[in-house]
Amino acid sequence: MTETQQQAQAELHRRKKMRDQVEQVAKPEEKHAEIKALIEETNVELAKPEALARLRQYLSTHRDELNLIGNLAGQVEGTLITTNLRHSALLVTATEEYCYQMRNDLGHKTAPPLEKALIEHLVICWLRMHITELQYEQHTKGVTLPVATFWENTLSATQKRYLRAAETLARIRKLGISVQINIGDKQVINQV
């Protein structure tokens, strides 16, 4: 097995574990009773401040759940893939793996926090642009001018977003900006 195949296998295992964790959080199992109770207590229109404080405390000490639930970029990417490619498990899996490899190729694992966020955004823009390309091809065969214009404008907008994301990442890397991030009472200073 090649190194790339081993990495792909490891990533598929990681994603399966992540899906299993999401399912376990949603299941009323004993080991997840605390988070389940906190979710029920706080997932209301006017949650009590003390319940929200307990939820924040729980998430600050359970980083895996925080990263799983709170990583909106990952949720957006997953939603884009599963919603638009749901007809093919092969395409879903291959696209997830391709996005993972793209993030790695862009240095996501060793990047400082700001650069990680920009890499995640760039991958989402790339994904959205190519999904729009697929939709453009599907919806512009023999259509009226207004429909063709709509799809042309939509595609142009996604291309602009992708190029802007790539340019922003390149600028941040070129400038070597120092970024200070305050997370709770902890201060982290990173060189980008």
N, C-alpha and C positions, 0 to 999 in steps of 0.2 A: 504494500500500500504506500503510495507516494505521500510526501509531507502535506500537499494540498488536500489530498483525500482524507488524511488523518485530521486535518484542521476542519474540513467540512463535516466529517463524522462527529468531531467534538462539538462543533457549533450546533448541529442537529440535535445532539444529546442535550446541550444547554437549553435550546429552545423547547424541547420536549419537557425538560425539567421545569422550565418557566411556565409552560402551559399547565402542567400538573399542579404547580404551586398556585396558579390563578384558580384552578378548579377546586383545590383544597381550601383556599380562603373562602370560596363561595359555599362549600359544603359545611354543614353543621357538625364538624368533628370536634372532639374534646380538645385536641391540642390547639385548635383555632378558636376556642370559645371566647377568649379575651378580645381578639380583634373583631369577631362576629358581634359580640355585645357592644363594642365601641361603634361599629358601623351602624348597628340598629339605633343606638342612642344618638348618633350625630347625623345620620342620613335623614334628617327631617328639616322642614322649612326654617324653624327657629330652634336650633340646637342650643342647649344650655352651655354657657361659657365653661363651666367646670368639666363637662363632658368633652368639649373641644380641647381643653387643656390636657385631659387624660389621653385623648387620641394623639395629640402632638407628642406627648411624652412617649407613648408606645412607639410611634413611628421613628422618633429620634433614637430609640434603643434597638429597633428592628430594621436595620438598613436594607435587608433584602426585600422586605415587604414595601418599604418606602420606594426603593428603586423600581420595583415591579409595578406598583400602583401609580407612583408619581411621575414616571418618565413619560411625559406626554408626547415627546418626539417619537419614542418607540411605539406608542399607541397609534399615533397618526400613521406611521409607516405601516404597521400591521393592518390597520383599517384600509388604507389605500390598496395594499396587496390583496387582502382577502375579499374586499368588496369588488374590485375590478377584475380579478383573475380567478374568481371562485369556481369557474367551470372546469378548472384543471389543477388538480393537486400537484402535478409536475411543475406547472408554471409558478404556483404559489411557493413551493419549496425552493425551486431554482432561483426565483426572484429574491426570496428572503436571503438565501445564501449569497447571491450576487451583491446585494446591499451590504451584507456583513463584510464581504471581501473588499468592497469599495471603501467602507469605513476604515478597515485595516490598512489598505493601500494608502489612504490619506493620513495615516498616523494616529488614528483615534485612540488606540490603547495607551500611548505615551504622551498624548497631547494634554496641555493644561485645560482647565475647565472651560474657558471662553472658546478656545479653539475646538474642543470637543463639541460644544453646542453648535458652532459654525459648520463643522463636518456633518453632524446629524442633519442640520438644515439643508446643506448642500445635497445630501443623499435623498432627502425628501423631495427637494426641487427636481432633481434628476428623475426620480421615480414618477412624480406628477407629470413632468414634461413628456416622458415616454408613454405613459398611460394615455395622455391627451393625444399623442401621435397615433396610437392605436385607435382611439375613438374617432379621430379625424378621418382616418382611412375608412372606418366603418360607416360613417355618417355623411360623407361628402360625395358619394357616387350618385350622379344625376339628380342633384337637389336644386332647390331654388336659390337665387342669389342671396336673399337674407340669411338662409340657413348656412350657406357656404361662408358668408361673411362672419357669422357668429363663430363658426369653428375656426376660421382663420385668425380672428381676434383672440379667441381662447388660447390657441396654440402659440401665438405671438406673446401673449402675457406669460405663459409658463416658460417660454424660452428666455424672456427677460428676467424672470425671477431666478432661473437657474444661472444665467450669466452673472447676475448681481451677486448671488451667493458665492460663486467661484471667485469673483473679483474681491469680495470682502474677505474671504479666507486668505487669498494671496496677499492682500494689503496688510492684514493683521500679522501674517508670518513675516513679511518683509520689514514691517516697522518694529517688530520685536517689542510690542507693547507690554508693559508690566500692569497686571490687573490685580486689584484687591477685591476679594469676595468675603463678605461677612455672612456666616451661617450660624444663626443663633448667637452664642457668645464666643464663638471661635472665629479667628481671623486667619485667612489663608492668602498669601501673596504668591503669585505665580508669574513667571516670565512666559510670554507667548512668543 
